Amino acid sequence: MAAATLVATAFGIIIIIVTAYVLAGGTLLTSEVAINAQKDMTDLQVKILGTSMTALSSTSGGSPMYIELQNTGREPIRDFQYVDVYLHDPINGWSLFPYKNTTADGYWTKIIITDGDHLNEKIYPNQWDPGEIINISVSYSTITPNSFKIVTANGVSNF
């Protein structure tokens, strides 16, 4: 009889230890996931705060529309496929023009990125760095735009 009590006690202690191990591991895993999510959100907010652009000039009166923008923030813009251009037509409202490396109607394309002296960029090619100027063209056919909006991948626009 004494052996049965001893075995039951040992089994109970093992179950308590395993349960504590599982609970501690779950708690640590949950806190690690929460910390990583908070870090990712903080990184995203820092990038949003560091993204800024200014429209220097634009043409009007016919397709394509040429727009010159300066990166006035502290974050480089690399992924042009996630940058959208919106043109406003007084009759049709806003129209979306996604990036495509072509001059086809319905898309915008990068013409050239220059530094402040209008020389071709030499550092980090094909990346719109702070202080650099990008020239883009937007091809359209069925609208008459009177204004534009540029929206970056992290949701920052020029307005």
C-alpha positions in Angstrom: 0.0 0.0 0.0 2.8 2.4 0.8 4.3 1.8 -2.6 1.1 2.8 -4.3 1.1 6.1 -2.4 4.7 6.7 -3.3 4.1 6.0 -7.0 1.0 8.3 -7.1 3.0 11.1 -5.4 5.8 10.8 -7.9 3.4 10.7 -10.8 1.6 13.8 -9.4 4.9 15.7 -9.1 5.9 14.7 -12.7 2.5 16.0 -14.0 2.9 19.3 -12.0 6.5 19.7 -13.4 5.3 19.0 -17.0 2.3 21.4 -16.6 4.6 24.1 -15.3 7.0 23.6 -18.2 4.2 23.8 -20.8 2.7 26.9 -19.2 6.1 28.6 -18.9 7.0 27.8 -22.5 3.6 29.0 -23.7 4.0 32.3 -21.7 7.5 32.8 -23.1 6.4 32.1 -26.7 3.4 34.4 -26.4 5.5 37.3 -25.0 8.1 36.8 -27.8 5.4 37.0 -30.4 4.0 40.2 -28.8 7.4 41.8 -28.5 8.2 41.0 -32.2 4.9 42.4 -33.3 5.5 45.6 -31.3 9.0 46.0 -32.7 7.7 45.5 -36.3 5.0 48.1 -35.7 7.5 50.6 -34.2 9.8 50.1 -37.3 6.8 50.8 -39.6 5.8 53.9 -37.7 9.4 55.2 -37.8 9.5 54.7 -41.6 6.1 56.4 -42.0 7.4 59.4 -40.0 10.5 59.5 -42.1 8.8 59.4 -45.5 8.1 62.8 -47.1 8.1 64.2 -50.6 7.5 67.5 -52.3 6.1 68.1 -55.8 8.5 70.4 -57.6 6.8 70.6 -61.0 4.3 69.0 -63.3 3.1 69.4 -66.8 -0.6 69.6 -67.8 -2.5 69.6 -71.0 -1.9 66.2 -72.5 -0.8 62.7 -72.0 1.7 61.8 -70.7 1.8 64.0 -67.6 5.3 64.6 -66.3 5.9 65.0 -62.6 9.0 66.0 -60.7 9.2 65.1 -57.1 11.9 65.5 -54.4 12.4 63.0 -51.5 12.3 65.4 -48.6 12.2 62.7 -45.9 14.9 60.5 -44.4 13.7 57.2 -45.8 14.7 55.9 -49.2 12.0 54.6 -51.5 13.0 51.3 -53.2 9.8 49.4 -54.2 8.3 51.5 -57.0 5.8 48.7 -57.8 4.0 49.6 -54.5 3.9 53.4 -55.2 0.6 54.5 -56.8 -0.2 57.7 -58.7 -3.7 59.1 -58.6 -4.9 61.7 -61.2 -8.0 63.7 -60.5 -10.5 64.5 -63.3 -13.3 67.0 -62.5 -15.8 64.7 -64.1 -14.6 61.2 -63.2 -12.9 61.8 -59.9 -9.7 60.0 -58.9 -8.2 57.4 -61.2 -5.4 55.0 -60.0 -2.3 54.5 -62.1 0.0 51.7 -60.8 3.7 51.5 -61.6 4.8 49.6 -64.7 8.1 49.9 -66.5 6.3 51.0 -69.7 4.7 54.1 -71.2 1.3 52.3 -71.8 -1.9 54.1 -70.9 -3.1 53.5 -67.4 0.4 53.3 -65.8 3.2 55.5 -64.5 6.9 54.9 -65.0 10.1 56.3 -63.7 12.1 58.3 -66.2 15.2 59.3 -64.2 16.4 59.9 -60.7 18.9 62.7 -60.2 20.7 64.3 -57.3 20.2 67.9 -56.3 22.4 69.1 -59.2 20.4 67.2 -61.8 23.2 64.7 -62.3 22.4 61.0 -62.6 22.5 59.3 -59.3 25.7 57.4 -58.6 25.0 56.0 -55.1 22.3 53.3 -54.8 21.0 53.3 -58.4 17.3 52.7 -58.9 16.5 53.9 -55.4 15.0 57.2 -54.6 17.1 58.4 -51.7 16.6 61.4 -49.5 17.4 64.7 -51.3 17.1 63.1 -54.8 14.6 64.2 -57.5 12.6 61.7 -59.4 11.0 62.4 -62.8 8.0 60.2 -63.7 5.5 60.1 -66.5 1.8 59.1 -66.2 0.1 58.0 -69.4 -3.7 58.4 -69.7 -6.2 58.6 -72.4 -9.8 59.0 -71.2 -9.5 61.8 -68.5 -8.4 65.4 -68.3 -6.5 65.6 -65.0 -6.3 68.8 -62.9 -4.3 67.5 -60.0 -2.4 64.4 -58.8 -1.5 62.5 -55.7 1.5 60.2 -55.1 1.1 57.5 -52.4 4.1 55.4 -51.2 4.0 51.8 -50.1 3.7 52.8 -46.4 0.7 55.1 -47.1 2.4 58.5 -47.1 1.2 60.9 -49.9 2.4 64.2 -51.2 -0.7 66.0 -49.7 
